[in-house]
Structures are given as structure tokens and as C-alpha cells.
């Protein structure tokens, strides 16, 4: 059977782009043909890389180069500024494509259900990340009024948030942060940022590079506490990790390097504190955040912790919860509200009875939850695409009922509805414009780009640039 497929992928972040590239390659190897449309709700591609990675991570953002090459080949058509479920329905995609793959990621903060978490001055890390990354759908202003800040979480996002809060704005100027973000950070009176984790130093979810970068921030002292390390002594699980896991060895060495003698005094104008064995139980305050109450925990030997009944109050004026991300449902697609994923078996979307939904697939965080690094999405996409191709080969996919040649071209549908979609040529124009802003920047550093934030401006630059290119 010769494959001749039309496939829609919803989400133009790494998961969606990897899926498209793997699909193209597998169909090519089978001697078939595939037309792939990549739908994105934002005007620009790259998802998490553009709007979820801290701006001072050029190493991670370098992944954009490989994603760019995949899209620049021209075998995957980018259709941006289109919200599937609103601008075009899932049923309308089914009418035009053999299969639809959802790669919409996880954009919202996971909840932290403790008293006081909704007080003014309490924020979700995902919202703050979206602000400092210049996401077009969040406010351009952020209330940076606190001198002491608590960040709850022990993962890379918590470190990113803490680092951006503690870092001097001048040291972020060489990145692509928008002007409004730089101005907002300049006004911040912050002196102390505290990062709290429930478990011990050996069970953190950081990566070694992320952790080491904290110690390289100019004029910011990193402070750890001997008492937290003493509490971990005798923990069999921690000892096993230290003996068998190279990452844990490296991070333990880094953390131990930050331990200070009893007579040590801070020398920097800002401080970043790392606390372990602290479980948040309440955000304190009446009209706004005034502190956080924690229960001290202890290791129980299997990697988990138990409460000790000892409580401490830490005075802060702002709290950022970085306890994970959560996905959002797409209208017309099954969704597991508890797990916050699209239910699936190996990427094949399943209904309430557990049966596969023909022609519907998932990949990335919407498939497996917000765990793992960006590189893990490659293996994830490979599983999904292998199953999709197997279904196509076995004849399990229904052919589109509306062919492009018969008026089913999705761009015609969008144009008829007045949807101002963007394209790959449009992104190239927007990309060139942002790089031009960086080149024109007059200041103490060289900037590769300056992000354009407003959605309407991004769309206008993209569509005008695409017309010129065309």
C-alpha cells in the first residue's frame, strides 16, 4: 500500500516540529507522500523555546537552529495565529486531513492548594515566565515590588524564576528580553530570593548546568544552610543516589561548594537562598502576602519525606509557585481532567472507554504530562508517529471527506472567516525585524535580537513581510 497522507499537527513547539519531521522521514522511507500543516495559536513558531525558556539560556535556545532547519525545508507548512477549537474546529480538521496530532504542550501553572495562595502578591511561575519571555497574551506590566521573595519548587523552572528575579537587569540586556521587561526589572527593589523544596539536596529536580549557573550571576551571593545538609545525614536514598548518579554527584559538589563558614558575611547586593526540607502549608497575610509558613520535613529513606511537626514562618512580600505545569483541554478532544493530559495509548488518543479515537494522536507534554527535558520529545514523537504510520499502512485511517482541490483547502476556510493567519515566510520577516532591532540597539552590549511583544504587531510584520517575500 502506497501512503499518500494529509496530516495536521496542532502546536508548533519542539514536540510538534519533531513529530512533523519524523513523520515526513518515515513516509519518505516507505515510498509515500505526506502533506503536513503545522497549526500554532501564536503568530510565531517554537512554543516553549520562545516563550518558556529563560532569556539567559542561549545554549537551550540554540535548539531553535535545528527546528528552523526542519521548517525551512518547506515540507511542513506553518499556519500561525490560528486557535484550533476556536478559529477552526477539530471536526473541520478531520474533514480535511487523514490524521490530527495534538502537540499543544502545557502552558498553565499546576495548582498549589494551601490557604492564602490567592492573596495579592502570590503568582504562578508560568505566568511570570510568559511575562519575561514577552508572550503576547499576558500583560506587559508585572508588579515587582517585593524586597524578599519566596519561590516554591525545586525544579529548573524554579531556578529560572529565582535567577531572573535576583539577577541585575544590566546582566540580561545581552539577551532578547523586550524593553518592557527590562524596564520592569530595573524598578524591582529585590534583595533576597528564597527557593524552597520539600525534599533534600540529593532529591532536587534541577540539572547540573542550571544549578551551576546560579553561582555565576554577578553581584548575587548564593546561600545554602548547614542545617539542611545535617538533616540529610543518614538518608539511605540520598546515599544511594550519591553513589550511583553522576548528576547527583555533580550537584552535591556544587551545593557543598556554596556552604559558608560560621563567620561568613554576604558581600553582594543581592542574595539567592536555597532551602531544603521545607513543605509549604500556608501563605500568610491579610490584604496581601506577608510571609509563608513551612513545615520542616525529614527524609524517610525511600526518597520521600515526612512532616516533623516543626513550623517556621519566613517573611516575604511575594510568592511564586513553581510546582509544575498543567495542560489545557482542546474543544472536541478527549481530556483527562485529573492527569491534565489527552488520554492515549502510545500516542493514539483514546475515548472514555479506552478505545482508540480513529485518526487522532498526541505527543509531547499533552501526551505524557509536563515532565522531561526538551530533548525527550524526540523519543515521544517517534512512538506516536510510528503508531500513526502503522495505522495508515493497515488502512485504519479514514480518508478526508473534503479534498483540497474540491474547496477543502484550509487556508481558504480561514480567509473566509477573516482569520489573519501567519506563515513561515511571515516568521522569517518577523525574525529579521527582531534581529534588526537588536543590531540597532544602542547600549553597553551587543544584542542578537529584541522581541516584539504585541500580537497585532507580530501579525502585521509577519503578513506584510510575507507579501513582500512573495
Order of alpha helices (4+ residues) and beta strands (2+ residues): beta-alpha-beta-alpha-alpha-alpha-beta-alpha-beta-beta-beta-alpha-beta-alpha-alpha-beta-alpha-beta-alpha-alpha-alpha-beta-beta-beta-beta-beta-beta-beta-beta-beta-alpha-alpha-alpha-alpha-alpha
